[in-house]
Amino acid sequence: FYFIKSQNDLMQYMERRALLENQITAIIFAIEGVQALDGDIDNIDVIYDHGVRMVGYSHFHDTEFGGAASGRTKHGLTDLGRDLLKRMEEKQMIIDLAHASEALIDDVLQLATRPVIVSHTGLDSLCPSPRNLKDHHMKLIAE
């Protein structure tokens, strides 16, 4: 398998996969929830150096960086969360908005200069749930 850490890695994998008729696969290391940073923004460098290229702000609980869809306050980005966004963009990391609060999604979409993703979710209009995305958020992310 291929370990994807850059756009170049992805392009090489795609070329190789086409030649081998889809007989290989690739992985990208991701962290779901910035709790792994232990409140220290400099740990983004540590996980990056270990190959992590995608990070989600929340997973079930609000953090000092931002709110979760199932969190208590469901707040947006904190100052620390804004700093993290800048650091992740400088490193060209992928920002994953799965499990993020509506306020956090709004803040990230307003501030991000690079595309963001939602690695897994449902749509609230099809299956109402606090964890599912509102249609307007999905449209903004797709744009």
C-alpha positions as CSV (number, residue, x, y, z in Angstrom):
1,F,0.0,0.0,0.0
2,Y,1.0,3.6,-0.3
3,F,1.3,6.0,2.6
4,I,0.0,9.4,1.4
5,K,1.7,12.4,3.0
6,S,1.7,14.8,0.1
7,Q,0.0,15.7,-3.2
8,N,2.9,14.2,-5.0
9,D,2.4,10.9,-3.1
10,L,-1.2,10.9,-4.1
11,M,-0.4,11.5,-7.8
12,Q,2.2,8.7,-7.8
13,Y,-0.3,6.4,-6.2
14,M,-3.0,7.2,-8.8
15,E,-0.5,6.5,-11.6
16,R,0.6,3.2,-10.1
17,R,-3.0,2.2,-9.4
18,A,-4.0,2.8,-13.0
19,L,-1.1,0.6,-14.2
20,L,-2.0,-2.2,-11.7
21,E,-5.7,-2.1,-12.5
22,N,-6.7,-1.0,-9.0
23,Q,-4.8,-3.8,-7.2
24,I,-3.2,-1.5,-4.6
25,T,-4.5,0.8,-2.0
26,A,-3.4,3.8,0.0
27,I,-3.8,5.3,3.5
28,I,-3.7,8.7,5.0
29,F,-3.2,9.1,8.7
30,A,-5.9,11.1,10.5
31,I,-6.9,12.1,14.0
32,E,-10.5,12.5,14.9
33,G,-10.6,15.1,17.6
34,V,-7.9,17.4,18.7
35,Q,-8.0,16.0,22.2
36,A,-4.8,14.2,21.0
37,L,-3.0,17.5,21.1
38,D,-3.5,17.6,24.8
39,G,-4.3,21.4,24.7
40,D,-0.8,22.2,23.2
41,I,-0.9,23.6,19.7
42,D,2.8,22.7,19.2
43,N,1.8,19.1,19.2
44,I,0.4,19.6,15.7
45,D,4.1,19.6,14.7
46,V,4.6,16.3,16.5
47,I,1.7,14.5,14.8
48,Y,2.6,16.0,11.5
49,D,6.2,14.7,11.8
50,H,4.7,11.3,12.5
51,G,2.7,11.4,9.2
52,V,-0.7,12.7,10.3
53,R,-2.2,14.8,7.5
54,M,-5.9,15.2,8.4
55,V,-7.3,16.4,11.7
56,G,-10.8,16.9,13.0
57,Y,-11.5,19.5,15.6
58,S,-13.9,17.5,17.6
59,H,-15.1,14.1,18.4
60,F,-18.1,14.0,20.8
61,H,-16.9,16.7,23.2
62,D,-16.1,20.4,23.1
63,T,-12.4,21.2,23.3
64,E,-10.3,24.2,24.1
65,F,-10.0,24.6,20.3
66,G,-13.7,24.5,19.3
67,G,-17.2,22.9,19.8
68,A,-18.6,19.6,19.0
69,A,-22.0,18.8,17.5
70,S,-22.7,16.7,20.6
71,G,-20.8,19.0,23.0
72,R,-22.3,20.9,25.9
73,T,-21.7,24.4,24.6
74,K,-21.4,23.7,20.9
75,H,-19.2,26.8,20.6
76,G,-17.3,28.0,17.5
77,L,-13.5,28.3,17.2
78,T,-11.7,29.7,20.2
79,D,-8.6,31.8,19.8
80,L,-6.5,28.7,20.2
81,G,-8.7,27.0,17.5
82,R,-8.0,29.9,15.1
83,D,-4.3,29.5,15.7
84,L,-4.6,25.8,15.0
85,L,-6.4,26.5,11.8
86,K,-3.6,28.8,10.7
87,R,-0.9,26.2,11.6
88,M,-2.7,23.4,9.8
89,E,-3.1,25.5,6.7
90,E,0.6,26.4,6.8
91,K,1.3,22.7,6.8
92,Q,-1.3,22.0,4.1
93,M,-3.1,19.6,6.4
94,I,-6.7,18.6,5.7
95,I,-9.2,20.0,8.1
96,D,-12.1,17.5,8.8
97,L,-15.3,19.0,10.1
98,A,-17.0,15.7,11.0
99,H,-18.6,16.0,14.4
100,A,-18.1,19.8,14.5
101,S,-20.7,22.1,16.0
102,E,-22.6,24.4,13.6
103,A,-20.8,27.4,15.1
104,L,-17.4,25.8,14.5
105,I,-18.3,24.9,10.9
106,D,-19.4,28.5,10.3
107,D,-16.1,29.9,11.8
108,V,-13.9,27.5,9.8
109,L,-15.7,28.2,6.6
110,Q,-15.3,31.9,7.1
111,L,-11.6,31.7,7.9
112,A,-10.2,28.8,5.9
113,T,-8.2,29.6,2.8
114,R,-8.0,26.0,1.6
115,P,-10.7,23.4,1.0
116,V,-12.0,21.5,4.0
117,I,-13.7,18.1,4.2
118,V,-16.3,16.2,6.2
119,S,-14.9,12.7,6.3
120,H,-18.2,11.1,7.5
121,T,-21.6,12.4,8.2
122,G,-25.3,12.3,7.3
123,L,-27.6,15.1,6.2
124,D,-30.0,16.5,8.8
125,S,-32.7,17.1,6.2
126,L,-32.7,13.3,5.4
127,C,-32.2,12.1,9.0
128,P,-32.5,14.7,11.7
129,S,-29.7,14.4,14.2
130,P,-27.4,16.9,16.0
131,R,-24.5,15.1,14.4
132,N,-25.7,15.4,10.8
133,L,-24.9,18.4,8.6
134,K,-27.4,21.1,7.7
135,D,-27.9,21.4,3.9
136,H,-26.5,24.9,3.8
137,H,-23.2,23.7,5.4
138,M,-22.9,20.8,3.0
139,K,-23.4,23.2,0.0
140,L,-20.8,25.7,1.4
141,I,-18.3,22.9,1.9
142,A,-18.9,21.5,-1.6
143,E,-18.2,25.0,-3.1
